[in-house]
Amino acid sequence: MPQRRAFTLVELLVVVAIVVLLVAILLPSLGKARAASDRVKCCSNQRQLATAVVLYSHDFRGVMPFCNCYLIEIIRQFKGYRTDGWLYAANEGQSLPAHVEEGGLWRYLGTHGVYRCPADDGPYGAVNRLSSYRMNHTVAEDFTYHPKMARFRADAFLFWEFGPIPPAPPPTFGQLGGDAHPSNGITQRHGRFAPVASFDGHVETLTAAQFAEEAAKNPGRLRCPPAVTWD
């Protein structure tokens, strides 16, 4: 019976080197594929959020849910009555993930996953405790808590992913709640491009430079207060 020939040390080292080389080639591709998948899911989340706002406005005589501006909540306090915020019921709690179920959009979404970008893996602090996404603060710049949807141009930006998350010291009032000012910037979790959702429900991607350029326009697609009349 012929005797089996064992692998030599050189042959084993060659096999190991080939495996290491293949892993080195495949890992970046796998990382890019995962990043692309996260970006697609993030686009889907924001599209669902924007669509839920449209559905809400259809059900409530054309008005939008409150943008959950924390500063307005502190000033007004909404004592004695409930105000439907898109993310949570104003002044009825925003410290627990379950509080999104009290928000105005929950009846249309019904799942916590839509509120969280898949690339946002924490830590979750005061700024992003309930959601990775923010509604455009300028919808309430004239202190209209439930503005008419029709007062905004269809391609104006309604939602985007807040960022970058501020380190210590603690965040300011303007960084809490469920809204974001255009000056707060946009996330860089997805690399060069980040999704933004418009009032009409469509989603596009912008670079940080494009976002900043649009934020400098007043009025524009980011600074789009309801007091502005669009042609």
Helices and strands as residue ranges (DSSP letters): H 9-59, H 70-76, G 97-102, H 106-109, G 112-115, E 133-136, G 137-140, G 149-151, E 157-161, G 173-175, E 179-180, G 182-184, E 193-198, E 203-207, H 208-215
